[in-house]
Amino acid sequence: MTTTGETGVTRREVLRQLALAVTAAGAGAFNVEAARVVHALAGEARAQPGGYSPAALDAHQFRTVVRLAELIVPADDGGGSAVDAGAPEFIDLLCSRNPDLRRLYVDGLAWLDAATRSAHDRTFADASDAQQRGMLDGLVAAERGDSSSPDLRPGVGFFNWVRMMTVDAYYTSPIGIADVGFRGNRVLAAYETPREAIEFVTRKADELEL
Amino acid sequence: MPSVQPRTEVHDVVVIGSGAGGATVAHVLTGLGVRVTLLEAGPMLDPYAEFKEHRWPYDYDHRGADEGGRGYFGRGKPFGFFTTTSGGWELDGEPYTVADDTGDFWWFRSRIVGGRTNHYGRISLRFSDYDFKPYDRDGLGWNWPIGYDDLAPYYDKAETFIGVVGSREGLRSAPDGIFHDPPPPKAHELLIQRASRRMGIPCIPNRRAVITRAINGRPACHYCGQCGRGCLTGSNYSASQTQIFPALETGRLEVIDQAMARAITTGESGNVDGVVYVDKRTGEERRVRCRVLVLAASACESARLLLNSKTAEHPDGVGNSSGVVGRYLMDTVGYDIGGTVPALEGLPRYNSDGAGGAHLYMPWWGWERQEALGFPRGYHIEIGGGYGMPGIGTFGGSARRAGYGVAIKEQARRDYGTRVAFAGRGEMIPNERSFCEIDPDVVDRYGIPVLRFHFQWSDHERLQARHMRETFNELITLMGGEPQPPGRRDAAGISIGGSIIHEVGTVRMGDDPRTSALNGFCQAHDARNLFVCDAAGFVSNPDKNPTLTINALAWRASEYLAEAMRSGEI
């Protein structure tokens, strides 16, 4: 994955240009900001996958969250998975600082294991890939009010939390931001909308007879 | 009155509040050689410590969900973790109440040097000539004691100093100003512009307090689109960076921060002679004596201070012989609709950050055929959309639609950048049932009696909001999109009072001292050395966001005050 490297370059460039702009303005104290960004970069390095010890969830709960994150946002050609993006660590970290959220996860994971056991006689993490997907399919069906599937409605609220936080962790990571193609957060000398973007909307406006 | 330790020094001018009004007064007066002492209820601002400009969500272990994920529980910062918003609709230890028999009202307060200008939307619109004489137009509300020609030179000065992008359009509803070159439209805005033109609605370059060429040592905008996070290069207007910091460099401004004003004191002939405040660092009560007092604590806070200052000469509160202090509270009529526009799927990705906020907006277009519309006054439309920085919640809707798996990624790639939003910002007519008063039963953590609010929209506003809904639905439908209903709102579909944070009009100006508290120079009818230079003096609340008019009124009042001090009149 080259994304992190690219982002680092972008940020160094932002810093350099900001430094120029601030110097030109005659303002001071820029070193403080530079030091802060260096700290943030160091924090990112520490947060890389591997070697993480969960702070709020036990080993089994964390393993279950890892599997859920992998299923909810898997890797594909456009980018890595939510696990690559640090979703399990994000969830555990917030649980460690918020008793209400931890309760929600501990209870929700217990429900998921119980529901998987009653269907397949195994915990969710130990179930087969197909069984796990079956459970998620059932949750999505229940969420949509589809009554043809087994009724998993009691777990829909928890599933929503895991999905929301997993998706958030992915799209707030360098890989998720690159996946959707965000190009901003830069220092520019001038703003310009690219010609191909203008031509695209002009064509669409014509098609809509606007 | 509690025991105090009066300082012997008499300050020339004491200003309370450092937002758009107070900072303009401090900047203009110090520039004219007058010494100013400014009391601010919050701390000094340190942009380098507080602004999160250019940060990525992954620079924080909570990714922007805020400490312990409190943003997920509705307990995060208003407008999100990354904004430089200080304060909010609820402050610890500083309650307010809302009367049982009225609509809801939310009161937003910032306690920091620069106040709400540190985070505000920076939309900078002049009032139209007709906005100063609304009663003459339709017999509703009241006229201002001043007209456009009185304020125009001060709009000029304010725009020239703070810097505003815009274009000359010659529209009566949106008078042209002194503008920096505006940035070109974003791609989705061009599509919106085509739809608006079909409906006969003008869609013109936005007018925002951002500079696109260097002025006064401030470099031009660098187009990161993050004005709301605070701008480290000071390339947009904030009262703190643009006015307070330079005024401090003159040596004529002293800022006393963490100073919560409790009451105004008066001396012989009813003139103001000082202010009692709580030093929040020590909890001690102090007093500053002054020759002139300028209130700029925000409309409702200024009204509260006046009402809490009952003296022998002012039994109903300083400056309140008319009884109008607290009355005629207005907010802006807000109505928002978003929509997903499939025509934007596949638009080439590009950096659409731009100069912060939208690059286009729609000024009011119906002022010539008001009677046919069935409601008085008007609104402008702010627009949203583009490829914003992904953050907490950005793809929640895509995920729900897709279920789980690779489908979520595919849905997010399709959805990204296809959402547009329209926000109507319209004029509320002042009414007798919308006001604030002192709650006799509740005090804040400093022992200061708090405000109790009464707030009611009328049919004027409800009909206007309905027009907004029809207009936005048509715009989105013309673009082939699916309108989605707005978020927070009251039963009639209008934003909750105070939620747009344009509360104005509680110490209104006027020619008649029996029906107004201030004259056209923001000077109290009852005390010649008392001025109110925030939005409290507004007689009406046109569909022009108030800040630029606060700047202009405060600038005009400051020049008048400096001259009166020079001539010995004050």
Interface residues (C-beta under 8 A of the other chain):
Chain A: T7 R11 V14 Q17 L18 A21 V22 A24 A25 G26 A27 A29 V32 E33 A40 G43 E44 A47 L71 I72 V73 P74 D76 G78 G79 G86 F90 L93 L94 R97 N98 D100 L101 L136 V140 E143 N160 R163 M164 M165 V167 D168 A169 Y171 T172 S173 P174 G176 I177 D179 V180 G181 F182 R183 G184 N185 R186 V187 L188 A189 A190 Y191 E192 T193 P194 E196 A197 I198 F200 V201 T202 K204 A205 E207 L208 L210
Chain B: Y48 A49 H54 R55 W56 P57 Y58 D59 D61 H62 R63 G64 A65 E67 G68 G69 R70 Y72 F73 P183 P184 P185 K186 A187 H188 L190 L191 R194 A195 R197 R198 A214 G217 R218 P219 H222 Y223 C224 G225 Q226 L232 T233 G234 A343 L344 G346 L347 P348 R349 Y350 N351 S352 D353 G354 A355 Y387 G388 M389 P390 G391 I392 G393 T394 F395 G396 S398 A399 R400 G403 Y404 G405 V406 I408 K409 A412 R413 Y416 L478 M479 G480
